[in-house]
Amino acid sequence: MKKSALLAAAILATAVSFTSCGGSANGEDKASTNVKPAVEGVTNIRWYDLDSVSNHYKLVELLNAEAEATMNSYQSFARQKNAEIAALQKKIEDKMRNNGYLSEESYNNDMRDYQNKAASAQNAIMQREQQIAEQAANQQKQLLDSLDNFLNDYAKEKGFDVIIVKTPGMRLSPELNITDDIVAGLNARFKEPEKAEKK
């Protein structure tokens, strides 16, 4: 899965981040030296590049790895189920060609078994697809919550009133770019999940 696909909703949900604050918590601006400090009495606006954030945020890397592993597992599962059904169908066809059915009842029993197993396999595949959709929604929520929480805290700390996402065609001053600060802040907050101990 592409990072842009995982972050599609993040672009919409965090296109403009607002915060009501009177300045930073300690009265000082801690922005990078190449970024304009917040100015009291005016609307302080900053921007960031979401593509750059998504390419360097460790949480996105983790979520993409999880999504890829889930998709690979699903594809393997679906191939296995489809192969089982195809093999059963071929067995029935071969038996028919070789006059292996001694009665119509025997054929009907095999067909019922085939239809039941095919329906069961299809239901199992659809259930996996539903699980993938739920995982994607949970991942998206996790990412949006992480971005939203960080941007709110960051804006209050720095005294910024509005933080916007740069989109194609926007003409924005480089001095208002806080992308690097956001990436650094997000990654500083990020905690690697604990790996299960091997027995």
HELIX and SHEET records of a PDB file:
HELIX    1   1 LYS A    3  LEU A    6  1                                   4    
HELIX    2   2 ALA A    8  ALA A   13  1                                   6    
HELIX    3   3 LEU A   50  HIS A   56  1                                   7    
HELIX    4   4 LYS A   58  ARG A   97  1                                  40    
HELIX    5   5 GLU A  104  LYS A  158  1                                  55    
HELIX    6   6 PRO A  174  LEU A  176  5                                   3    
HELIX    7   7 THR A  179  ARG A  189  1                                  11    
SHEET    1   A 3 VAL A  16  PHE A  18  0                                        
SHEET    2   A 3 VAL A 162  VAL A 165 -1                                        
SHEET    3   A 3 ILE A  45  TYR A  48  1                                        
END                                                                             
